[in-house]
Amino acid sequence: ALAGKGYEASLLATAAAGAAGTLRKTASRGGLEVSREVQEVARLHEEAAKEVKSTLVAGKVNARGKVKMIISLDKAYHRLRYLCASFLGAPATETVPAPHVYFASFLPSGDGVQRTLRQMSEAAGTEVAAEAGQMLGLGESLEENPLASLLQTRWVESGALLAAADLLPSLGDCSDGPPGDTMKSPDPRTSQLVREWRDSVRVWACHLYSYAVPSERALRRLAAEAPLLEIGAGTGYWAYMLRRRSVVVHAYDIRLARDDNEYHGHSPAWTRVERGGPEAAANHAGSALFLCYPPPGNMALQVLNFFPGDRVLLVGEWSGDTASQKFQEKLMQTFELVETVPLPNWADTAAALSVWQRRHWATGVKEM
């Protein structure tokens, strides 16, 4: 047995690879898209089983081999969960638990993580330590926030795994991330393997839940501006969290999750999302506009041009992976920054909630 994650996950990989024939029978009863998904699930689980076998046969498990094995197992699990939740439904969905449940069952001891954080805090100072606590969402109530729970679980796992394997970033083994096509600067310098690990931890959480992680403070701030109009709601995760608090949210997306949404595929929605694009903003003058991680491009700017109201609440990265430079310029020209609320973040994201009030008295630009 391997230390750390528990690795009952290896049983998942082996069993799923052995059940490839059953999965292919399922494909024959579905359409072409289901067939492709089943084939991809079978392929990933076969690869994961081989990775587990080769790692265990090697005898002494080296740190990098262990990380690669976990990445392979996680890819297999996530694709299987996506297949079950998006295409097969119950009881398959109940058989393969959601990520915030699944990864919590493999949670390693937090002692090593706490020790590492203490050492880093001593070196970096209390201010940096406080910022790290905000990034991890420490002190948050997780019982009714599955995505925040998942983020903390994966942070603990990452800390335990990478620290024990001496894989925490060091300049001697680092390179800049590849250039992107957004305003965002290159990702934090780190090794290729750690970059692959970060992607493994974050990408499917974005697909199945949301690209940004809500905090209790952010949800309270949003609730104070209700009713809310959300354009580009995706799976509706933030709307779901707000509606559980009896907040009125009008949630729209031009492509619903079940319709093969560009950013969420066929992931099921967490709550009701209506079909609608930027033009829907024109019909909600009495609501505050909520944009959560608007995609790079013109969508956010189009919404802002349609919106007749006075309040904008933006979750995203300023000069980063969200919206566009033109949107930021328009927002600063016509609205004034009122408040910024920090959010929990993954290792390579920097999202925050910012609150904006329409300018009725000036046309100047307020720097953020």
Secondary structure, DSSP 8 states (H G I E B T S, - for coil): --TTT--THHHHHHHHHHTHHHHHHHHHHS-HHHHHHHHHHHHHHHHHHHHHHHHHHTSS--HHHHHHHHHHHHHHHHHHHHHIIIII-TTHHHHS--HHHHGGGG---SHHHHHHHHHHHHHH-HHHHHHHHHHHTTT---TT-HHHHHHHHHHHHHHHHHHHTT-S--GGG-B-----SSS------B-HHHHHHHHHHHHHHHHHT-SS---HHHHHHHHTT-SEEEES-TT-HHHHHHHTTT--EEEEESS-GGGTBTTTBT---SS--EE--GGGGGG-TTSEEEEES--SSSHHHHHHHH--SSEEEEEE-TTTTSS-HHHHHHHHHHEEEEEEEE----TT---EEEEEEE-SS-------
